[in-house]
Structures are given as structure tokens and as C-alpha cells.
Amino acid sequence: MQQQAIKLEEISIYGGTQTRAATNDEAIVHYAEEMEAGTQFPPNTVFFDGSKYWLADGFHRFLAAKQNGYEEILAEVHEGGRTKALEHALGANAANGLFRTAADKRHAVEIALEEWPDRSNPVIAEICKVSVEFVRQQRKRSALPQPTTVTGRDGKQYPARVKREPRGGGGGGDEGSSGGGKPSKKNAAAEMAFGGSSKDLEMEALAMERKGELSFMRPGDPVPSSAPGLARMAIAALGRISESDPDREEAFRTVHEWLSARLDPKESPKEDIVLAEQTIEEV
């Protein structure tokens, strides 16, 4: 391991190694201000596989440096590729850095279970720096197929002890089901509209994002946590629709109908509605 200054453009942040539930906009702004004031931050952690640097720890510091227009950042460089970076990222900040929330811990375990479904609960717990019971509960709630065998710390295969009842079974009613073998109204609507449950769609979207197949942001953009930030991200996504796309008009019409159904003329000034419609049309 060695420390060196690395250009931000050479560091990959889109390999699924950002394991928090969401980035914190306030933290990014605060870090950026402190950097400008001369505060020395700990070096970021990256893994180098010979061709690419994978960011494993320090996403908020990275985004703060990018916000300030810096060209490079100090980092500890370890040998390894995306998998090693992800293993490090899943347990990062367990005892230092920006405090991990309960949502961050759940998200980390979900990623680990999706990435390595055949690893035992103790192994996943050790990677994510959480309790074995926490992993056990997350595995039971997961929509992922349950393995029949798992790999222990010693690398040997063992029979899986967790048996998960089918969603909507006659048990105590899984979250997302209404019991009695009937899916909840929310999931039923999702299945009718998209051909899969809302949980299935969410897991599929997360998997595509981690593989780099799906991204609604421009490279380098922080993940917004505020309502206006999410709105701007949605507009940026619409801006990616090519003018030659035959479905472009239909896409904008869908957004227009969505806005019309939610903007109450009695409460919202007419000028705001017109501005919102113009924004969509100008994208």
C-alpha cells in the first residue's frame, strides 16, 4: 500500500462500490468548504488492478474535491480490482468517517447478499461489519433466491440453514404481502404494470446500476437527497433522450400527464405550471 496523488478522472466511482444508501449533500458541501479552508482530510482508499483505480472509501471527499474543481486527490493505493474494492467499501466507516445509518447498513448487507449469495451469514457479517443476526434477518427478507449451500470462513461448503417461505405464503405475512397467499395491492399494481413485483424491479435496477448498465446521473454528479435535487436529476435524465428517438414525444407526454395530475391550479400559480411544462419541453 502506498499514498499518491491521483487524478480524479482516473478514479472510477461507477463500479457499484458506493455502498451507502445515499450520499449526503450537506456533508459534501461542508467537506468542500473545509478543503478550501485548508483542512487536511485523510487520504481516500482506492484499489488498482493495473488499468483502473476503483474508489473504495471516501466518496464524499471525492465529490467535494470534484465540486471544488480539483484535478487530483491524495489516496492510499491497494492492489486489487472491483471485488476487493467492494469488500473494503462494505465495511468502511463502521468506526470512523461519516456515521453509518441503519439504512446504510441494510444497503451494505443487501449488496453483499446479491454479490455473494453463497457466502455464509458470518462471512457477510464480517465483510459488512455488522452482527450475524442482522445479516440473517436481511437474508430472510431478501427477494433473492436462497442458496442450498453456503461458503464458510474456512472456504468449505455447508448446508444453508435458512429456509424462506414463498412470498405471500400462509405464514405471518411477509413485508410486501397481504397474507393468505395474496399479494399486496402495491405489489399487484407493479406486477400488472411492469411484469414484476416492486421489490423485483428495485433489485433489478440496483443490480443494473452496480454493473454500470444503468445511471440517471452525469459522471461526477453527487446523488441528491433533496426534492429539488431529485427533480433536477430527473430533468437531466430526460435530456438524454435523443431528438431522433421515435418515442421521445410519448416520453414527454407521459411526464406532462404526470405533472398535470400532481400540480393543483388552485394551490400552484399558473406561471409555475407553465414554467414546469416549458422546462420539460426544452430538455
N, C-alpha and C positions, 0 to 999 in steps of 0.2 A: 504494500500500500504506500502511495506517495501523494503529496499535495502538489497541485499545479493549477495555474490559471487556464481555464478552458473557455473558448468562445461559446456564447450561448447558442449560436446557430448550429453548433456541432453536437449539442446535447438533445437527445430525444426524450420528449415528455408525453409521447403518444403511444407508448407501448403497453399501456394498461398498468403501469407501476405507480400511478397516483391512487392510493388506496383509501383516502378519506372519502366520506360520504359526499362532501362538497368542500371547495376551497372557501376561505373566509376573506371576503373583500376588505373588511376593516383591518385585518392583520396584514394584508398585502400593502395597503396604503400606509399603515404605521411603520412597517419594515422599510418601505421606500423612503419615508421621511427620515427615519433613523440612519439609513445608509447615507443619505445626502448630508446628514449632520456629522458624519464621520464615525458612527458606531461600527465597531468591528464585529461581524457575525461569524459564528462557527462555519467552517467550510461545508459545502454541500457534499453529498455522497453519490458517486457515480460508479458504474461498472463498465469496463471497456472490454469488448470482445474482439478487438483487433481492427474493427471498422466503424463501430458506433459506440458512443457514450450513452448509457442508459441511466437516467436520473432515478435514484432510489430513495433519497431523503433530501428535503429542502425545497419542496415545490413552492411554498410561499416566498421563500428567499429568492428563488429563481424568478418568479413572476414580478417580485418587487424590483429586482435588478433590471428586468426587461422593461418595466414601467418607467424606470429612470433613464432608459436609453443606454445602459451599459452594454459593452460589447462582449465582456467576459466576466467570469466569476471564479472564485477560488473553490477547488473541490478536492476531496480525497478520492483517489482513483484506485479501484479494486479490479482484479482480474475476474472476468465473467461476463455473461450475456444477460438477456432479458430475464431468464428464470432466476438467476442469482440476485438480480436487482429486485425482482418482485419478492423473493423470500426475505430480503432485507427490509423492503418497504413495508411489508405487512406487520412487522413488529416495531417499526420506527416510531419514535415519540411515545413509547409506552411509559418512559420515565423522565423524558425531557422534551423540550420543544413545545409547540402549541399543544395544549392539553387535548387528549383524545376524548371525544364524546362517546356516549353509548352507541349512537348511530355509526360512528367511525369504526367501533369495534365490531359491530354486526356486519358492516360492509366488508371489513377485512376478512372476517371468517367466511362470508358468502363467496368472496373472490377465491379464497384458498380452497373451499369445498368444490367450486366449479373448476378450478385449475387442477386440483389433485383429489378427485373424488374417492380414490382408492387408498388414500393415506388415513391412518387411524386418527381418532379424536385426540389422543395425547400428542401426536406429531403435529397436527394442525394447531393445537393449543400452544405448543412450544414455539411454532413459527410466528403466530399472531400475538403472542404474549398475553394470553387470556387463560381462563380456567378451562379444564377439560369439560366440566358440566356446561359451561357456556357454549362450547362447540357442539356438545351433544344435543342441546336444545335447538341450536341453529340448524343442525343436520336434520332433525326431526321435522322442523318447519319448512325445510327447503323443498322446492318443487323438483329438484334434481333427482334422477334415478338413484336409488340406494344400492351400493355395491354389496355383493355377497361375500367378498373378502377384502381385507384392508392390509396395508403395509405398516408394520410397527417401526419403532425407533431402530430396531436391530436389522431392518431391511427384510425381515421374514414376513410371509403371508399368514394372516389369521382370519378365521371366520368373522364376519361382521355380526355384531350383537343386536344392532338396531333394526327393527322391522317396522316399517311405516305403513299404516293403513291407507288404502286408497282415499284420495281426496273426496269428501262428501260421503264417506262411509258411515256406518251406524254408530260410530264412537261418539266422543264428546263434542264433535263439530269442529273441524279444523278451521283455522282462521281463513276466511275467504269462502267458506261453505256455510250453508244454512241448515245442515244436518239432514238426517233422513234420506241421504243419497241424492239430495237436490242441490245443485249449485246455487250460490247466492245470486241475487238479481244483478249485482255489479259484474260478476264474472260471466253470467249468462249473456248479458248485453255485449260484453267484449268478445265472447265466442261467436255470437251471431254476426257481429260487425267485422271481425278480423280473423276468425277461424282459429282462435286460441284464447285461453284464459288470460286475464290481465297479468297474472303472475308469470305465465309463459312468455308473454310479449315483453315484459320487463326484463326477464332473464335473457331472452334472445337479444334485446337491444344492448344490455350490458356486455354480453359476450362479443357482439359485433364491435362495440366501442373499444374493448380491450385489445382486440385483434387489429385495430386500426381501420376496420371496414366501415365505421360509422363515426362521424363527428359533425356536430352542428356549430362548431366554432372555427374561426380563422386561427391558423397556427400562432401560438403565443398568447391568445386571449385567455384571461382567467375565467373560471367557471363562476358566473354571477349567482349571488344568493338573494338579491333583492328583486322585487317585482319589475321595476323599470329595466334592470339589467337583463332579466329573462326575456322581456319584451324585445329589447334591442337584439338579443341573440336570435330570437325567432325571425325578426326582420332580416338579419344577416343571412339566415338560412334560406329565406325566400329569395334573397338576392342572388343565390347560386343557381336559380332556375334559368336556363338559357332561353333567350328570346326565340330561338328556333324550336324549342320543345313544344310539341303539339298539345301537351296537357297543361301548358303554362296558364292559359286563360281559365281553365277549370280550377286550377290550384288557387288562383287569386280570388275566384268567385267563392270558393269554399271558405277562404279566410274572411271575405266580405260578409258572407252569411253568418259566420261565427261572431264577428264583431257586432253586426246588426242585432243579433239575438241577445247580446250582453250589454250594449250601451243603451240606457234608458234616456230617451229625448227629454223627459221631464226633469231628470236629475243632471244630465250632462249637457253643457252648452252646445248649440248646433255647430258652432265653429270647431269644437274639439272633434266632433264626429267627422266633419268634412276633412279636417286635418289628418285624422287617422286613416280615412279612406285614401287620401292623396298619398300618404306615406307608403301604403301598400302598392298603389299603382305606380309609384316612382321607383320602386325597388327593381 
